[in-house]
Amino acid sequence: MKKRFLSKNIVQIIALLISFLAIAQEPYDTNKYIDKANLLTSKNLDSAIYNLKKGVEYYTAQKDTINLINTLCNLSAIYDNVLDYGKSSDGYWDALLLADHSNDNISKARIYQELGWLYNSYRRQEESLRYFNMSLKLKKQLVEQNKISRSYLVSNYFAIVNCFRVNNNLEMTKVYLDSCEIALKKINPIEKSYYVESEKAFYKAVVGKNYEGAQKILIEAKTFFEKTDPSYLTVIYFLIGEVYRMSGDFNNSIKHYEESLKFSEMYNKHLGYKLFNYEVLSNLYYDKGIYKVAFYYKNLVLELNEKIFGRSSQNNKHLIEIKDKYRLQKETEKALLKEAKIEKLENQKRISFLQNIMMVLFVVFLILYGLLLFRNLRRKHKLENEKTKEVMALKNRELTASALQLIEKEEFIIKLKDSISKNNEIDLKSINRMINGFQNSPGGNWEEFEARFTSINQSFYNTIRKKYPNLGQTDLKICALIKLGFSSKEMSSLLGITIESVHTSRYRLRKKLGLKKGGNLIEFMSKI
């Protein structure tokens, strides 16, 4: 029975260790009231509390929410340190309400963690773990958003370690100790955290029975805290005493418990360790047979327990039901806003209905406008195509007429030559020279015709070359003349070849184009 009671106390001690570790590892903004209170805490606790209360009044009047939340949290932390859990709880709930209204997630994460410790003090482990996890979730989001550093996560991992240890779940305790280590390595893989090292050392002693290794780490931590935070020696001396007790060295154990008590009185911090020191010292002196001292410490245990959790204690009222001001305020706000929300929803429905009607009308208008626009564009495109075809047809007619004139000229010259050649009295050589000078060569006739044809039918040659790349120059000429509807005789005259050659060229062209027998060459060319 005595052993189980002592084990429970050890777990509670670790809870307080982690609680103050969390406070030490989370740097928050400060102000003149907090700075002054920090200087007075170890010398005059009442003056420290008085200064923080003045700060609360001042920042309330100034409507400075950030400083008001911070001052309330520091005041609540002092009440927590001196075991006045009722006032500590009130302060944290007031601060949480302010943080929620101002959307201050950094402060909310901090307060959730502190509320977790308060619920843990009242042995409400499920609620304690819920608030620790709420804090951890918020802090992870803030770390991802680069609003806080990763060091803020470490205290939460310690808090969850405590909850699982209180429930004797050593497996999960180890899991979250590992999480602490991972988070610390990401911050600085070389530098040690003696808060973490102290916790690991105690875990080694309890689970691994490695008392010598645990003492070595705790002595290093003691040297560190002597220079940086002497008030934390209350915790370190207690842990060293616990390791000595587990190893069977009761004299050294008693010595370090008494040192822990001395530092808690000296700095007015970690006063929860008084109760744990009193209980362990009472049991040790009883086992040693020094009953007078044992009963002395036992009486101190009873007095302190009555002060903190007795029937007449204000804390006992909070033990039955913590004043959840935040929750109550939220419920009040919901009741007040319920009717306004209903009315707002009805207005939104009416507005949404009108918006839907306007949207439908707008969509219908867009569709009609689009149809009219498409119809006009299509008609315009059709007119342009028709106009283009008419222009091309006109130009092709002009080109055909020009070509026919060339042919008639050639035929006239040939007839003239035949007529002159029959008259022997005329100087045939002179007249032939005149005719040859006047007459264009068939090649020249074609070049003039081709230039004009290409300017009118720009895509014709490109298209037919792309489809039938094996066509020669003569084939292309025949194609152009067929497209314009020239007869074989007219082609013969314009190209300067015989009609038989034209027929031969047409036959070869049909083969190259892959036209079957009976296929209309003129119709084929008109489609290109």
Residue, then its C-alpha position, 0 to 999 in steps of 0.5 A: m500500500k505504501k509502495r503504491f502511494l509513493s509510486k503515485n506521488i512520483v508520477q504527480i511529481i513528474a507532472l509538475l516537473i513537466s508543467f514548469l518545464a513547459i513554462a520555461q521552454e515557451p518564450y512569450d512576450t513580456n511587459k513592465y508588470i510581468d518583469k517587475a513581478n518576476l523580480l519580486t516572486s522569490k522575495n515577496l510573492d504578494s507584491a508580485i501578485y499585486n503588480l500583475k493585478k495592476g497590469v490586468e487593470y491597466y491593460t483592461a482599461q487600455k483595451d490592449t488584448i495581447n498584453l492583457i492575455n499575457t498578464l493574466c497567464n502570468l498571474s494564473a501561473i503564479y497561482d498555479n505555482v503556489l497551489d491556488y488552483g481555483k484562482s489560476s483556473d479563473g484567470y486562464w478561462d478569462a484569458l482564453l475568452l479574450a484569445d478566442h474573441s481576438n483570434d489569437n491562436i498562439s495564446k489559445a495554444r498556450i492556455y489550452q496547455e495550462l488548462g491541461w495541467l490544471y485538469n491534471s491537478y484535479r485527477r481528470q486525466e481524460e480532460s487533461l489529455r484533451y486540452f494537451n492535444m488541442s494545444l498540440k494541434l494548434k501549435k503544429q499548424l502555427v509551426e507549419q505557418n512559420k508563426i512560431s518555432r518548433s521549440y513550442l511543440v516540445s512542452n506539449y509532448f512532455a505534457i502528453v508524456n505526463c498524462f500517459r505516465v499518470n495512467n501507468n502507460l509506459e509504452m506511450t510515455k516512451v513514444y512521446l519521449d521519442s517525439c520530444e527527442i525528434a523535435l529537439k533534433k530538428i531544432n538543434p541536433i547537437e545542443k542538449s536540453y537539460y529539461v529533456e535530459s532530466e526526464k530521460a534520466f528519471y525514466k531510465a531509473v524507473v524503467g531501466k533501473n539504470y541508477e548510476g547513469a540517471q544520477k550522472i545526467l541529473i548531476e549535470a542538470k543540477t550544474f546547469f540549473e545552478k547557473t541558469d534557473p536556480s528555482y528549478l533545483t527544487v525539481i532536480y534535487f527531488l529527482i536525485g532524491e528519488v533515484y537514491r531512494m530507488s537504489g537503496d541509498f536512503n541517507n542521500s535520498i533524505k538529504h536531497y529531499e530536504e534540499s528540494l524543500k529548501f529551494s521551493e521555500m527560497y524561490n516560492k516556485h514549484l510549491g507542489y513539490k512540498l507535498f511530495n517531499y513531505e510524503v516521501l520523507s515521512n515514509l523514509y523516517y518511519d522505515k528508519g524508525i525515527y517516528k517523531v520526525a516521520f509524524y512531523y512530516k505526516n502532519l505537514v502532509l495532512e495540513l497541506n492536503e487539507k489546504i489544497f483539497g480539503r472541504s473548506s478549500q476553495n480548490n475543492k469546489h473546483l475539484i467538483e466542477i471547474k468553472d468553465k467560464y469559456r464554455l458558459q460564455k460561449e453558450t450565452e453568446k449562442a443563445l443571444l445570437k440564435e435568433a439573429k442567425i435564424e433571421k440572417l439565414e432567412n435573409q440569405k435564402r431570399i437573397s440567394f433566391l433572387q440571385n438565382i433568378m438573376m443568374v438564370l436570366f443572365v445565362v439566358f441572355l448570354i445564350l441568346y446573345g451568343l446564338l445571334l452573334f454566331r448566326n451573324l458571323r456565319r452569315k458574314h463568313k458565307l457572304e465573304n466566301e461567296k464574294t471571294k468565289e465570284v471574284m475568283a470566277l471573274k478573274n478566271r474568266e478574264l484569264t481564260a479570255s486572255a489565254l484565248q486571245l493568245i491562242e487566236k493570235e497564234e492561229f492568226i500568225i500561222k494563217l498569215k504565214d501560210s497565205i504569204s508563203k503562197n505568194n512568190e513575189i513578196d520578199l518572204k524572208s523579210i516578212n518572216r523576220m517581221i512575223n517572228g519578231f511580232q510572234n511570242s514564243p509558246g514558252g513565253n505565252w505560257e509564262e505570262f499565263e502561269a503568272r496570272f493564274t497563280s496570282i488568282n488561284q494561289s492555293f491550287y498548286n500548293t494543294i495539288r503538289k502536297k497531295y500528288p508530289n510525283l506530278g511534273q511541270t507539264d502535268l501541273k500545266i495541264c491541271a491548270l488548263i483543265k481547271l479553266g476548262f480549256s480544250s485539247k486544241e487550246m492547250s496545244s496552241l498555248l503550250g506549243i505542242t501537238i494535240e496528240s501530245v496533249h492527249t498523251s499528257r492527259y492520259r499520263l496525268r489520269k494515271k498519276l492521279g489514280l483516276k479510274k476509267g470513266g472518271n471525269l478529269i475536269e470535275f476532279m480539278s474543279k474540286i481542288 
